[in-house]
Amino acid sequence: MDDKTQNDATDPDLISAYSRSEALADGLLVDVTETAREAGFLYPVALTRAAWELCVALSPPAKRAGNDVHGRLWDVLMMMRWAVGRSRGGPDIAFELLCVTTSVRPSRVALRAVVGPGDDAAPVVTVMLPEES
């Protein structure tokens, strides 16, 4: 291997590398692959912590509204599946869902699903807020 193709910690051009598995272990991503497979997704799926906290985790208003984590996750996955089915393809698909966030009355929340290479270069899906990257 010559110096130009080297991609490890000794590469002088590499500033830092943070893998998907590290983000999952650190809790920055929440793995929902098992439920996503039940919903028909073929690739591993994870939500960013921010998307999870807003749309899946139970806020006090969500508890008052009788929501549960499993149902809220299914809402995210079903709206993503619907958006994928209506899309023309591509690695980044925007979608919305109604969910209880800061009040018992549901509000419209924008999300995006991004398909990209995982740690082993196989496709993975990451669901995030629009301003996240």
N, C-alpha and C positions, 0 to 999 in steps of 0.2 A: 504494500500500500504506500503510495507516495504521499507527501505532505499535503497536497491539495485535496485529497479525498478523505483525510482523517477527520473523524467526527467524534472524538471523545474528550475527556477532561484535559488532555494534553494539547488540544487544538488551540493555538493562540488566538483564533478568531471567535471561539466559543466563549460567550460571557457567562451564561448559565443555562441549565436545562432542568426542566421540571416536568416529570412524567405524569401521565394520567393516573397511573397506579399510586403515585405519591399524593396527588390531589385527592384521590379517593381515601387513602389512608389518613390524610390530614383532615378530612371532613369538608374540604372545599367543594367536593362533588359528592352527591348522594347516588349510589348505584340503585337503579330501579329495574335492572335487566330482567329479573324473574317475572315481575308483573308485566313488563313491556312485552315479553315473549307470549304471555297469556293473551295480551291484547293484539298479537299478530305481528309484532316487530321482529325482524330477523337479526338485527345488530344489537350489541350491548347499548343500553341507554342509561344516562346519568343526568341528574339535574344539578345546576349550580346551587350552592347553599342559599343564595339570595332567592332563586326561583322556588326552591323547596320551602323556605320560610314563608314566602308570600302566598303560595298557591296550595301547598300540601300540609304543612305543619298547622296544628290547631291553635289559632289565636283565640283569645277570650271570646270575641264575637262569633267565631266559627263554632266554638263549643256551645254557646248560647243558641245558635241556629241548628244545633243537632248534627253538625257535620262530623265525619270521622276521616282519619288519615287515608284509609284504603279507598274510600269513595272519592276523596279529593284527588288522589293520585290517578284514579281511573278517569276522572274528568279531564285532567291534563293530557293523559295518553290518548283518550278518544278524540279530543279536539285536535291533537297533533296528527293522529291518524287521518282524520277527516281532511285536514289541511294538506297532508302529503298526497292524498288521493285526488285532490282538486288542483294540485300544483302542476307545473310543466316540468318539474324536475329541478335539479340544481342542489348545491350543497347547503343552502341556507333558506329555510322556509319560515315565514312569519305566520303567527296565528294568534287568536284571542280566545279567552274563555271568561265566563262569568263566575266569580268566586267571592266568598265572604272574606274580606280582608280586615278593614278597620271598623266596619259597622256590620250589623246583622244583615243589612240590605246588600245583596251581591253587587259587585262592581266589575266592569270590564277590565281585564288584565291582558296586556300584550306580552307575548313570549316569542322566542324564535328557537327553532331546532336546527342545529348545525351538524352536518355529517362530515367527518374528517378521519384521518388515520389515527388509530390508537397507538399504544406503545410498540406493538408488533406490526404496525402498518395496516392491519385489518380495519375495516370501517367501524366507526363507533358514532353514536348520536349523543349530542350534548344539548339539553334544553336550558335556556338562559333568558334573562331579561334582555330587552333590546339593546340597552346600553353596555352590556357585558361583552367581553371578547374572549 
